Amino acid sequence: MSYYERHIFFCLNQRDNGADCCAAHQAQQGFEHCKARVKAEGLAGAGKVRVNKAGCLDRCAAGPVAVVYPEAVWYTYVDSSDIDEIVESHLKNGQVVERLLVPPGVGR
């Protein structure tokens, strides 16, 4: 058994060369909102969910992105309501949010 049931990693990468990146699409706010919601829902901690920061996840074209493990489900999101849906549906109830999935071939 894993220490956490699920991890969600948010790309917070900032590119200095002006190239598009998750940080330019309010990724930090998405991370902070998710962390607060997971805590408020009582989902944080051992045996439950861990919300983590990540550097570049190399899926920039879909940014901002987050990935949930162990399922390896890649999400994109626009605002806090999208994050709320990921928390409620996937992190709490184990149901993938199909409408927010990153298409398989989208990379950098």
C-alpha positions as CSV (number, residue, x, y, z in Angstrom):
1,M,0.0,0.0,0.0
2,S,1.2,3.5,-0.9
3,Y,1.7,6.2,1.7
4,Y,-0.7,8.4,-0.2
5,E,-3.7,7.1,-2.2
6,R,-3.2,9.8,-4.8
7,H,-0.8,12.5,-5.7
8,I,-1.7,15.5,-7.9
9,F,1.3,17.4,-9.4
10,F,0.9,20.9,-10.8
11,C,3.4,22.2,-13.3
12,L,4.5,25.6,-12.0
13,N,7.3,26.1,-14.5
14,Q,8.2,29.6,-15.5
15,R,10.1,30.1,-18.8
16,D,12.4,33.1,-18.9
17,N,12.8,33.1,-22.7
18,G,9.2,34.2,-23.3
19,A,8.0,30.8,-24.4
20,D,4.5,29.7,-23.2
21,C,4.5,28.0,-19.9
22,C,2.1,26.9,-17.2
23,A,3.1,29.7,-14.8
24,A,1.8,32.2,-17.4
25,H,-1.7,30.6,-17.1
26,Q,-2.2,31.0,-13.3
27,A,-0.8,27.6,-12.4
28,Q,0.3,28.8,-9.0
29,Q,-3.3,29.9,-8.2
30,G,-4.6,26.5,-9.4
31,F,-2.1,24.7,-7.1
32,E,-3.1,26.9,-4.1
33,H,-6.8,26.5,-4.7
34,C,-6.4,22.7,-5.1
35,K,-4.4,22.5,-1.9
36,A,-7.0,24.5,0.1
37,R,-9.9,22.4,-1.3
38,V,-8.2,19.1,-0.6
39,K,-7.6,20.2,3.0
40,A,-11.1,21.6,3.4
41,E,-12.6,18.3,2.1
42,G,-10.6,16.3,4.7
43,L,-8.7,14.6,1.9
44,A,-5.1,15.7,2.9
45,G,-2.7,13.4,4.7
46,A,-1.4,9.9,4.9
47,G,-3.5,7.4,3.1
48,K,-5.3,10.2,1.3
49,V,-4.2,12.9,-1.2
50,R,-1.0,14.9,-1.5
51,V,-0.9,18.1,-3.6
52,N,2.6,18.8,-5.0
53,K,4.4,21.4,-7.0
54,A,6.3,20.3,-10.1
55,G,8.7,21.8,-12.5
56,C,8.2,21.4,-16.2
57,L,6.1,18.4,-17.0
58,D,6.7,18.9,-20.8
59,R,3.1,19.2,-21.8
60,C,3.3,22.9,-22.3
61,A,0.9,23.1,-25.3
62,A,-2.0,22.0,-23.0
63,G,-1.0,24.3,-20.1
64,P,-1.7,24.7,-17.4
65,V,-1.5,21.0,-16.6
66,A,-1.7,18.8,-13.6
67,V,-1.3,15.0,-13.4
68,V,-2.9,12.6,-10.9
69,Y,-1.0,9.4,-9.9
70,P,-1.1,6.5,-9.6
71,E,-3.6,6.6,-12.5
72,A,-1.4,8.9,-14.6
73,V,-4.4,11.0,-15.6
74,W,-3.4,14.4,-17.2
75,Y,-5.6,17.4,-16.8
76,T,-5.8,20.9,-18.1
77,Y,-7.9,23.5,-16.3
78,V,-9.1,27.1,-16.8
79,D,-10.3,28.3,-13.4
80,S,-11.1,27.3,-9.8
81,S,-14.3,25.6,-10.8
82,D,-12.3,23.1,-13.0
83,I,-10.0,22.4,-10.0
84,D,-13.1,22.0,-7.8
85,E,-14.4,19.4,-10.2
86,I,-11.1,17.5,-10.3
87,V,-11.0,17.4,-6.5
88,E,-14.6,16.3,-6.1
89,S,-14.8,13.8,-9.0
90,H,-11.3,12.3,-9.1
91,L,-9.5,13.0,-5.9
92,K,-12.5,12.3,-3.7
93,N,-14.6,9.8,-5.7
94,G,-12.1,8.3,-8.1
95,Q,-14.0,9.4,-11.2
96,V,-11.9,10.9,-14.1
97,V,-13.1,14.2,-15.4
98,E,-13.2,13.4,-19.1
99,R,-13.8,17.0,-20.3
100,L,-10.6,18.2,-18.7
101,L,-8.3,15.5,-20.1
102,V,-5.2,16.5,-22.0
103,P,-5.3,14.8,-25.4
104,P,-2.7,12.0,-25.5
105,G,-0.4,13.4,-28.2
106,V,-0.1,16.9,-26.8
107,G,3.4,17.7,-25.6
108,R,5.6,20.7,-25.6
